[in-house]
């Protein structure tokens, strides 16, 4: 009689055992949540530090110190005759005009060395700006032209507070005389910081004050255009063939393993391949977006193929059966039903691949896209730089003014990447269908 | 003793797929079919059809006829090879890797497995309705118009619209969807979707309709609608239907075939087979002793 009762009392009920364990389980869950929150907070913190540093360095690059000068366009400088030809306009000695422009403000400066120090306050870009203006409007010759031209990068750095005024004169970038002239220009309202349009419209330059990002943006655009035009159709077609048509045997297995491995090959290896094949074997020119695009195509193809195959796999087989069941041929089934359903995934994969290609510099170094190129490329056969390589080049330059430009270029690159990823999300949302 | 009890397959937990027929551990003698498998003037004549999935012998030596304007019901426990056999008739098993079909299936005298047969026109002749409604994620109109369009059956948009309308009418769906042909087919209810799939199948004007458990995902009212539809359609088409519901087989079919573990055990007039089964297994199955 007692035995069952005592055993029932001594042996705890299952519900009690469960209750006793609940505290431990809940604690484990709380711990896991905490780890997650800590990890995300750390991540966000580092992201914030990154952005604060870059933006903090970069924002000054969007303003450039400019000098307002009056240039007398002496007809004698252009040609001996009355009407200067186009060639006269382009080959005239604009350096002298600029020099005279700044000298006219300080007539007391006489000695040769002082004159050189004075004209050094004006950036080299002033010559080009002046020539451009005159070339666009030849009837200005003989008149006085007032123009805001970029100041030298040392002046710019002084204005932005990156150069110290104190200290021994021979250890400073700017002499006492120059500081005096700068102060006077500033007092006259002829020196001020203005929005740096040159940064967004010009190509690279040795002089920081006239170095711009536009050449690299256009170069990146052409390179990515080639990459997109080649890798998207090739990648999608390869994925469709492998997923929908190829027989499942040892060969397709080997191909699949190889594609997966290619996605993990260091990108510089593709650069070496491009150098050996496209440039040395096929004799394509160096430094051009065409070769860059071809190399990046090799690099992004595996990514696109893998993403496209995953997208095709996710299309329910019932859709294929339905189409085959009414007598659609395999190709009709794929093009009319499977591909449209897989397209969002394929596009996402492609844009992620493109974003990867946009940020890639190592393989492009191998094919000579690291060259110093001033001109804006006009097509895929013109030598060009790309954004990441431009950042690398500027980061490598000694002038203090390139520091802020490097950060500004990074900002531009990040903006493009964010825009591309946002576009990928948008496309996905738009084309996504339910079934 | 009764072989059926010992060889009952385990319950199907994964749903239907290529591997519907399970590996049978004990090799068995082939079992002769009870009843008359042949009919006069058949639409489809199957002789000694065998199917293998890799090493698994899923369907054994099946011979059966489908007559004109007749509904033939295939019944049997899960994993007995009904669906596999049905899919042989329009060669849908081609899409399954490792599946091998042997034997002769004559549709109007032409062997579907013959080298001269192209599967595209074959499948256009043999419409198929699947277990799970699978409309395309497109508009109702596009769902029905797809078949006629890819086969080039219509010369212009007007004819195409006419086919769509008549197909929807035949499928008994027209009244419900006539005002919303541009809405997605996937937005319909389950029963409507299945009728849309039937409309899609008959829009190609097939000669035979193969139905693989068309009502298994539907409620009784939708099921009744589709059963009535099958009876109507059988005036113009031969229909071969796989079903798990013996009541459904009894209600709609003229002839019934009972499958068990890949063998065709018994074929007979539906009224005969359900009242006086000729084989012990059939009797056990229809009286609910297993399956």
Interface residues (C-beta under 8 A of the other chain):
Chain A: X248 X316 X318 X319 X320 X321 X322 X323 X324 X325 X326 X327 X328 X329 X332 X336 X337 X341 X433 X434 X435
Chain B: X90 X92 X95 X97 X120 X121 X122 X123 X124 X127 X128 X130 X132 X134 X135 X136 X137 X146 X147 X150 X151 X186 X197 X200 X201 X203 X204
